[in-house]
């Protein structure tokens, strides 16, 4: 049902007539069991290839809840499309919050996001209406090696445009200074990070939380399968072979110890005495 809806949406775009009714079914599947790889791939294709308004795009982004993890190639497609900054701001903001949630809940390889670090940094300086959320994402991704004087100067020059210091810019500068104080000699105002950014969209947060639980549960089952054995379950032939190797090792050790004692009777080795 979901696949058919997305295929029709891809074909007709916002001209589709039963969008609301079909969306309810997609939302229910996304929030209960998550979308399988095929459905996720098709949904991402619809978002990046169909010129949708925020009215249609934001609800679809809320449904992008994977059953387990998102394929790295699909994440990269979304990021490349996002960085064009060609959609409505509300649409892009929802997708950016999806990126943030995907990073925090580790539902895709973080490297798939991190390789676009400089692009996100540039987008923050370019798109004023998205700069706070982009600053939040950069705050999560930044590593010590990303902190350079050039980036610091960019942030200071960027902040000059505002009458009062912007909390999200101050937060980034504070993080930079904690990593490399020599690169940020300027005095940075102390700030409470928790008070800067609001939580991501609730449907995304809730869906990702469930997806993370599914991933952890799946990994636990795999570990149980790998560790769920004991010596009583080893086949007799294998136990016999292992016992033979053990006895052979003991005989070799005893022989070595005996030779050492013969060479020097003044040395004693507790392991030989045993």
URTAFEN-V529829 format. One line per field, one symbol per residue. ss: DSSP state (h for helix, s for strand, l for the rest). burial: + if it has 16 or more other ideal C-beta (glycine too) atoms within 10 Angstrom, else -. A space follows every 10 residues. Layout:
ss = ???
burial = ???
This chain:
ss = lhhhhhhhhh hhhhhlllhh hhhhhhhhhh hhllslhhhh hhhhhhhhhl lllhhhhhhh hhlllsllll lhhhhhhhhh hhllllllhh hhhhhhhhhh hhhhlllllh hhhhllhhhh hhhhhhlhhh hhhhhhhhhh hllhhhllhh hhhhhhhhhl llllllhhhh hhhhhhhhhl llllllllll llhhhlllll lhhhhhhhhh hhhhhhhhhh hhhhhhhlll hhhllhhhhh hhhhhhhhhh hhhhhhhhhh hhhllllllh hhhl
burial = -+--++-+++ -----+--+- -++--++-++ ---++---++ ++++-+++-+ -+-+-+++++ ++++++++++ +--++++++- ++----+--- ++++++++++ +++-+-+++- -++--+---+ +-++-----+ +++++++++- ++---++--- ++--+--+-- -----+++++ +++++++--- --++---+-- -----++--+ +-++--++-+ ++-++----- ---------- ---------- ---------- ---------- ---------- ----
